[in-house]
Each structure stands twice: as structure tokens, then as C-alpha cells.
Amino acid sequence: MTTHRYERGAIVGDYARGGLGFVITAGPVLFVPMVSWLTVMFAGFALLFGVYVVRTWMRAATEIEVDEAGIAARGPLGKAIPWNDLEAIELRYFATRRDKEGGWMQMRLRGGGAALAIESSLDGFEAVAERAAAAAARNQLALSQVTQENLKALGLLGGARASGGTASARDDRLGLE
């Protein structure tokens, strides 16, 4: 079994951004007289930043455990998905710049009545994605074109079938069987 946590640098940066945003938006609501519509607007943004900080705390408090049997999130709102019950995998890339340099990936797994989202700031993300891709291939899951392209970018594509294809269909261009 391997245990993975989110990288400390990413978590600290998220806390800093969320905390600063909360202070900048909640401060005026508490200490500066404003017209009501402006107060509501600033309070709404403060609420969003507050939720962001709480979600960051939840990621910091969560460990992802991966073994031959499945994947589990241990911590607040923990969930587990046995590999044999894996029903869907989505791997998406979110670019932070127009030239698509920089950004992060998010992998969503569903199965066994649970859903789990993992971001690429998780240490060992590639190893976790490799296990998930192998389980998707064993379970003969249909993968979206976006997921296929992102798995290929990680160097993990092989054995899973394309959406709408069959498990025996061959696509040499993407290395699918």
C-alpha cells in the first residue's frame, strides 16, 4: 500500500490566497460602512473565500491510500473505491495560461457508490493515475477523448477503450486495444 498527501507548498499557497481573499473581502463588511448592495457583494465573496479555505483544509487533512484492492481517501469525508467496482474515470487538465504551460490535472473516479476527486498536486499523482488507468483497462471502461489525451500526456495510455468503441477494437494512433 502507498500513502499520498497533497504537497505542502501547494497547500500553503492555497491557504495564503484564500486567507488573503477572505481578509480583503470580510474586513470591509465588518469595519467599513457601505451601501447594502455592496455589503452583500463583499459578504458573498468573503463566503466564497471562506469555503475555499475550508476545502483547502480538507485536502491538507486527507491522505490517499492506494493498494491492489482499491483507492481510499482517509480524512474528512473519506471514501473508498475498490478497483473492481471502478465505473468511471475522468482526467482533465486546467491550464492557467493561454499557451497551456502551467496548470493542474484533476482525476475523478466513480464506483461502488462513491466518487473521489484527486488533483495533480498530490505527491505521487502519476502513480495513482497509473493504477486508476490499469483498473479502467481491466474493467473495460469507456474513456472520453479528453481523458485519453490526458492519459497519453502522462504516458499512461494503453489497454482502455475509447468512448463508443469496443474492447477488441484497435486504434494504433492512440495505442488502444
N, C-alpha and C positions, 0 to 999 in steps of 0.2 A: 504494500500500500504506500502511496505517496501522498504527502500533505502539502497543499499550496496555500499561500496567503497573498494578499494584494501588496504590491511594492510600497514600501514606506514613503518613498519620495512622491509617488502619485497621490497617496492618501493625504500627506501633509499639504501638498499643493491644493488639493480639493478642499481641505479644511480652511486653508487661508483664503481661497477665493470665496467660498460660501460664507465664512465668518465676516470677511470684509464687506461683502454684499449685504449681509444682514445688518451690520452696524450702520452702513451708509443709508439703508432704507428704513430701518426701525428707529434710528436716532431722531430724525426729523419728526416722525409720527409722535414720539414721546416728548420731545423737548421744543419743538417749533410750532407755533400756531399757524395752521394752514386752512384754506378753504376745504370744505368737506370732500369734494371730489378728488382733490389732491391727496388728502389724508387716506382715502380709500385706495387710491392708486399705490401710494407708498406702502401701505399696510399689505396690500396684495403682493407686491414684490418682496417685502420682508417675509411673508409667509412662504413664498417660493424658495427664497434663500434658506429659510429655516428647514424646510423639507429636504433641500439639497444637503445640508449639514447632517441631518438625521440619516439620510441614505448613505452618506459617506461613513458615518459611524458604523452603520450596519455592515458595510463592506469591510471596514477595518476589523470588526469583531467576528467575521466569518472566515472559516477555514474550509477549503475544498479538499475532500479526500477522494482519491481515485484508486481503485483496485480492479482485479479481474472480474468481480461481480457487478460493479457499477460505479456511480459517482454520487457523492453526498456533500451537501453544504452543512457544516456544523456551526451553529451560532444562532443569532436571532432569525426567526422564520426559516429554520433549517429544513431541508428537503432531501430526498434521496430518489435516484432513478437507477434501477437495475439495467445493465446494458441490454439484457434480453427483452426488456419492456420499452426500450427506446423507440418512439414512434415518429419523432421529427427532430431535425437539426437544421438550424439556420445560422449561417455565418455571414455577418455583414461588416463592411468597412465604412467608417465615418471619417472623411477627410476634413482636416482643419484648414487646409489651404487649397486654393484653386488648382494648383498643379498636382494635387493629390499626394504631395510629400507631407509626411507628418499625419497623425491621426491615430485612430484606435479601432480595434475589432471588437465585436460583441458576438458571442456564441449563445444561442438559445437552444435548450434541449427540452423536449417534452416526452413524457412517457410514464406509465404507471400512475396516472392521475396527478402527477407533479410537473412543474415547469421550473427550469433553472436558467438564469442568465449569468454569463461569465464574461468579463472584459479582459482585453489583452494585457492590462496592467497586472494581472495575476502572474506571480512567478511560476514559470513552467507552463505557460499558456499553450505553447506549441505541443507539449507532451499531452496535455489534456485534450486538445483538439485532435491529436493523432488517435488517441483512444476512442474518442467520440466518432471519428470518421471510420475507424475499423468496425465499431459496433453498428454504424449505419450500413456499412457494406454487408456485414453478416446478416443484418435484419432486412436487407434488400430494400432500403428506404429510397424513395424518390427524392432527389435533391434539386432545389431550384438552380437556375443558371447562375444567379449571384453567388449562392453557396459554393457551387462547383468552381467558379472563378476564384473565389477567396481561398478555398482549399488548395487550388493549384498554386496560388501566390505563396502559400505556406509550404508548398512542396509535398502536400499530403494527399492529393487526388489519386484515386485508384480503387477500383472494385465497386464503387457505389454506382447506381444507375441514375440517369438523367430523368427529370420530370417527364412523364408521358412515355418513357421508354420501357423496355422490358429488361429483366435481369440478364438475359442472354444476348441482347443487342450489343453490337460492338461499335465503338466510336473511337478510332485511333487518334483523332485530333485531340481529344481530351484525355486519352488513356483510360477510358472506361471499358468495363466488360459487362 
